[in-house]
């Protein structure tokens, strides 16, 4: 999902209202770059002013990001005994699929862990921008990419969106809606298509294929003129052909030889 610029304060306002003394601290994953460090300084000043607990984890590369997903992010999930929370990625994570990188692409999904993605590097990973929505526990197929839900339209967060339900949210600085229109249509179109395995395993489609095959009737003339051979008949023919090839060729006597023998017998009688 992505948050448009006109709703830039929507998530932070909800965080301020919902934070209490027992709330888990906000986890800041900060890249070791000047822009990310400056953004971390500004954000921590806001968090301190609003009495929001937080902790900072420096990230020097993708190995550190994956390690942070295993050691810090996954224990926050309710399925792992955690109580959820907010994770802010500053200057890191925009180029990779965060669900897969953090190990959240299983049946449980993102759950109640909400990831804020603020990264100036390009290109965006489309799974973070137009996907990454939280999956409900009663969904029949958890592997289907959802692009529209309550308060979200084709990955775009609306004013009616209720924060705190988890998911991956990319903060748009204006280039997503301005430059990724074609990519959004393509991504949403692919997400709406059924999986290849689901198409072949659909019982309704299987029944239609059976009915179509039954409707194709071969004419009687074609059936009488053409008879299928069983495997045993084919094996017998192949064995006979092999025997004929191994047998030495016999020379046939011509009619001229027979005439010569007959004339010789007549000459012997005359003598």
C-alpha positions in Angstrom: 0.0 0.0 0.0 1.1 3.6 -0.4 0.1 6.7 1.5 -0.4 9.8 -0.7 1.1 13.1 0.2 -2.1 14.8 1.2 -2.6 12.1 4.0 1.0 12.3 5.2 0.0 12.9 8.8 -2.8 10.3 8.9 -0.8 7.5 10.3 1.2 9.5 12.8 -1.9 11.1 14.2 -3.4 7.6 14.8 -0.1 6.5 16.4 -0.2 9.5 18.9 -3.8 8.7 19.8 -3.4 5.0 20.2 -0.1 5.0 22.2 -0.3 4.3 25.9 2.0 3.1 28.6 1.8 -0.6 27.7 2.2 0.0 23.9 5.3 -1.7 22.4 8.0 0.7 21.3 8.3 1.8 17.7 11.2 0.1 16.0 13.3 2.3 13.8 15.4 0.5 11.2 17.8 3.2 9.9 20.3 3.0 7.1 23.8 4.3 7.7 23.4 7.2 5.2 23.1 10.9 5.7 19.5 11.3 4.5 18.3 8.4 6.7 20.3 9.6 9.7 18.8 13.1 9.4 15.3 11.7 9.0 15.9 9.6 12.1 16.9 12.7 14.1 13.7 14.5 13.1 11.4 11.5 13.8 12.9 10.7 17.2 12.4 14.4 18.2 8.7 14.0 17.3 8.4 10.7 19.2 10.1 12.2 22.3 7.8 15.2 22.2 4.7 13.0 22.1 6.0 10.5 24.7 6.1 7.6 22.3 8.6 4.9 23.3 11.0 3.8 20.5 14.3 2.1 19.8 16.7 2.4 17.0 18.4 -0.4 15.0 21.1 0.6 12.5 21.1 -1.2 9.2 24.3 -1.4 7.2 23.1 -3.7 4.4 20.6 -6.4 3.3 22.2 -8.9 5.6 21.5 -6.7 8.6 18.0 -6.1 7.3 17.3 -9.8 7.1 18.8 -10.4 10.5 16.6 -7.7 12.0 13.6 -9.4 10.4 14.4 -12.7 12.2 15.5 -11.3 15.5 13.2 -8.2 15.9 10.3 -8.2 13.4 9.1 -11.8 13.6 8.9 -11.9 17.4 6.5 -8.9 17.2 3.8 -11.0 15.5 0.9 -12.2 17.6 1.5 -15.8 16.2 4.9 -15.6 17.7 3.7 -14.3 21.1 4.2 -10.6 20.4 1.7 -7.8 20.6 2.3 -6.2 17.2 3.6 -2.7 16.8 5.0 -0.2 14.2 8.2 -0.6 12.3 9.7 2.4 10.5 12.2 1.7 7.7 14.3 4.9 7.0 16.3 4.7 3.8 16.2 1.0 3.5 13.7 -1.6 2.2 12.3 0.1 -0.9 14.1 -2.0 -3.4 13.1 -5.4 -2.0 9.9 -7.3 -1.1 9.8 -6.6 2.7 7.3 -9.4 3.3 9.7 -12.0 1.9 12.8 -10.3 3.3 11.4 -10.2 6.8 10.0 -13.7 6.5 6.4 -12.6 6.7 5.3 -14.3 3.5 3.9 -17.4 5.2 0.2 -18.3 6.0 0.0 -15.8 8.8 1.0 -12.9 6.6 1.9 -9.5 8.0 -0.8 -9.7 10.7 -0.8 -6.8 13.2 2.8 -5.6 12.4 2.6 -2.3 10.5 5.7 -1.3 8.5 6.2 2.3 7.4 8.5 2.5 4.5 10.3 5.8 3.8 13.0 5.3 1.2 14.3 7.8 -1.4 16.0 5.1 -3.6 14.4 4.0 -6.8 12.9 2.0 -8.3 10.1 1.0 -5.9 9.3 -2.6 -5.4 5.7 -2.9 -6.6 4.8 -5.5 -4.0 5.4 -2.9 -1.3 3.6 -0.1 -3.0 0.5 -1.8 -4.4 0.4 -5.0 -2.2 1.5 -5.7 1.3 -2.0 -5.5 2.8 -2.8 -7.4 6.0 -4.5 -10.8 5.5 -7.5 -11.6 7.6 -7.5 -15.0 9.5 -10.7 -16.2 7.7 -9.4 -15.8 4.2 -9.7 -19.0 2.1 -6.6 -18.5 0.1 -3.8 -16.6 1.9 -1.5 -16.5 -1.1 -3.8 -14.3 -3.2 -2.6 -10.7 -3.5 -5.3 -8.4 -2.3 -5.3 -4.9 -3.9 -8.5 -3.5 -2.5 -9.9 -3.7 1.0 -11.5 -1.4 3.5 -10.1 2.1 3.0 -7.7 1.0 0.3 -8.3 1.2 -3.5 -5.8 -0.4 -5.8 -3.1 0.0 -3.2 -3.9 3.6 -2.5 -4.8 4.5 1.1 -8.0 6.6 1.4 -9.1 9.0 4.1 -11.4 6.2 5.6 -8.5 3.9 6.2 -8.2 2.7 9.8 -4.5 2.3 10.8 -3.2 -0.2 13.2 -4.3 -3.3 11.3 -0.8 -4.2 10.0 0.6 -4.2 6.5 3.3 -2.4 4.5 2.8 1.2 3.8 5.1 3.2 1.5 5.1 7.0 2.0 4.6 8.6 -1.4 6.6 11.7 -2.1 4.6 12.3 -5.3 6.2 10.0 -7.9 4.0 7.0 -7.3 0.8 8.5 -8.4 2.6 10.6 -11.1 4.8 8.0 -12.7 3.5 4.5 -11.7 0.1 4.6 -13.2 0.8 1.9 -15.8 2.6 -0.2 -13.3 -0.4 0.0 -10.9 -2.8 -1.2 -13.6 -0.6 -4.1 -14.6 0.0 -5.1 -11.0 -3.6 -5.0 -10.1 -4.5 -6.9 -13.2 -2.1 -9.7 -12.5 -3.2 -9.8 -8.8 -6.8 -10.3 -10.0 -5.9 -13.3 -12.2 -6.3 -16.8 -10.7 -3.2 -18.9 -10.1 -2.4 -21.4 -12.8 -2.7 -24.3 -10.3 -6.1 -23.1 -9.2 -7.3 -23.0 -12.8 -6.4 -26.7 -13.4 -7.8 -27.8 -10.0 -11.1 -26.1 -10.4 -13.8 -28.9 -10.4 -16.2 -26.8 -12.5 -13.6 -26.4 -15.3 -12.8 -30.1 -15.1 -16.5 -31.0 -15.5 -16.7 -28.7 -18.5 -13.7 -30.4 -20.1 -15.3 -33.8 -19.5 -18.6 -32.7 -21.1 -16.8 -31.3 -24.1 -14.9 -34.5 -24.6 -18.1 -36.5 -24.4 -19.8 -34.3 -27.0 -17.1 -35.0 -29.6 -18.5 -38.2 -31.2 -16.5 -40.0 -34.0 -18.7 -41.0 -37.1 -19.5 -44.6 -37.6 -17.7 -44.7 -41.0 -14.6 -43.4 -39.3 -14.9 -46.0 -36.5 -15.4 -48.9 -38.9 -12.5 -47.9 -41.1 -10.2 -47.3 -38.2 -9.6 -49.7 -35.4 -7.3 -49.0 -32.6 -4.6 -51.5 -31.8 -3.9 -52.6 -28.3 -0.4 -52.7 -26.8 -0.3 -56.5 -27.0 -1.1 -56.4 -30.8 1.7 -53.8 -31.3 4.2 -55.9 -29.3 3.3 -59.0 -31.4 3.8 -57.1 -34.7 7.1 -55.7 -33.5 8.3 -59.2 -32.4 7.3 -60.7 -35.8 9.1 -58.0 -37.7 12.2 -58.6 -35.6 12.1 -62.4 -36.4 11.7 -61.6 -40.1 14.7 -59.4 -40.1 16.8 -62.1 -38.3 15.7 -64.9 -40.7 18.1 -65.3 -43.8 16.5 -64.5 -47.1 15.5 -67.6 -49.3 15.9 -67.6 -53.0 12.7 -68.3 -54.9 12.8 -70.5 -58.0 11.6 -68.9 -61.1 9.3 -70.5 -63.8 12.3 -70.7 -66.2 14.1 -73.2 -63.9 11.0 -75.3 -63.6 10.7 -75.5 -67.4 14.3 -76.6 -67.7 13.7 -79.4 -65.3 10.6 -80.6 -67.1 12.4 -80.6 -70.5 15.2 -82.7 -69.0 12.8 -85.3 -67.7 11.1 -85.6 -71.1 14.5 -86.2 -72.8 15.4 -88.9 -70.4 12.1 -90.8 -71.2 12.8 -90.7 -74.9 16.2 -92.3 -74.4 
